């Protein structure tokens, strides 16, 4: 396509990788635009509208200014649910933290990650 389309595609892929997220998972977060529009933006196959980019930014939980800060790193901030998990983990004693880490490890192995 063109340089801007390629840059947008690369930026989306970079943030997806940072968040350990797939393009398919992103499409589920972008409910106000079509799945094809999101895939086109991710793959750089078509020019994206501002509406599509805004929806993608919302799905990635970044502001438009963070997204277009080509030289800056996107801060990975925990979602509300992730923050609740983290706060609850921190409130546990060491023994129970260890048990929870073991449980999470077993879940990840079950999922094959």
ZAMARGU-4260 file (C-alpha; in steps of 0.2 Angstrom, whole numbers, plus 5000, padded with zeros to 4 digits):
<rodrens>
0) 5000/5000/5000 | 5009/5016/5006 | 5021/5021/5019 | 5008/5027/5032 | 4997/5011/5030
5) 5013/5000/5032 | 5017/5010/5048 | 5000/5009/5055 | 5000/4990/5052 | 5018/4988/5060
10) 5012/4998/5075 | 4997/4987/5078 | 5007/4971/5076 | 5020/4978/5088 | 5007/4982/5101
15) 4998/4966/5099 | 5014/4957/5102 | 5018/4967/5118 | 5000/4962/5124 | 5002/4944/5118
20) 4986/4946/5109 | 4981/4940/5092 | 4972/4949/5078 | 4957/4938/5081 | 4956/4943/5099
25) 4958/4962/5094 | 4943/4960/5082 | 4932/4954/5097 | 4937/4970/5106 | 4932/4981/5091
30) 4914/4980/5091 | 4910/4996/5083 | 4919/4992/5066 | 4919/4976/5056 | 4931/4962/5058
35) 4937/4964/5040 | 4942/4982/5043 | 4952/4977/5058 | 4961/4963/5048 | 4964/4976/5034
40) 4972/4988/5046 | 4983/4974/5055 | 4988/4967/5038 | 4990/4984/5029 | 4980/4978/5015
45) 4969/4994/5014 | 4969/5012/5021 | 4961/5013/5038 | 4948/5026/5043 | 4950/5036/5058
50) 4935/5027/5065 | 4944/5010/5063 | 4960/5016/5070 | 4951/5024/5085 | 4942/5007/5088
55) 4958/4997/5087 | 4966/5009/5099 | 4951/5006/5111 | 4953/4988/5109 | 4972/4989/5113
60) 4968/5001/5127 | 4980/5014/5121 | 4976/5032/5117 | 4977/5039/5099 | 4992/5050/5104
65) 5001/5034/5111 | 4997/5025/5096 | 5004/5038/5084 | 5020/5041/5095 | 5031/5032/5083
70) 5046/5034/5094 | 5038/5030/5111 | 5034/5014/5119 | 5016/5010/5123 | 5014/5008/5141
75) 5006/4991/5145 | 4993/4996/5159 | 4983/4982/5167 | 4965/4981/5163 | 4952/4983/5177
80) 4951/4964/5179 | 4970/4962/5178 | 4972/4975/5192 | 4959/4966/5203 | 4969/4950/5201
85) 4985/4959/5205 | 4978/4967/5220 | 4971/4951/5226 | 4987/4942/5223 | 4997/4955/5233
90) 4985/4953/5248 | 4989/4935/5249 | 5002/4928/5261 | 5018/4920/5253 | 5011/4902/5255
95) 4995/4906/5246 | 5004/4917/5232 | 5014/4901/5229 | 4999/4890/5228 | 4991/4903/5215
100) 5007/4903/5205 | 5006/4884/5204 | 4988/4884/5199 | 4991/4897/5185 | 5006/4887/5179
105) 4995/4871/5178 | 4982/4881/5168 | 4995/4888/5156 | 5002/4870/5153 | 4984/4864/5150
110) 4982/4877/5137 | 4998/4873/5129 | 5007/4889/5132
</rodrens>
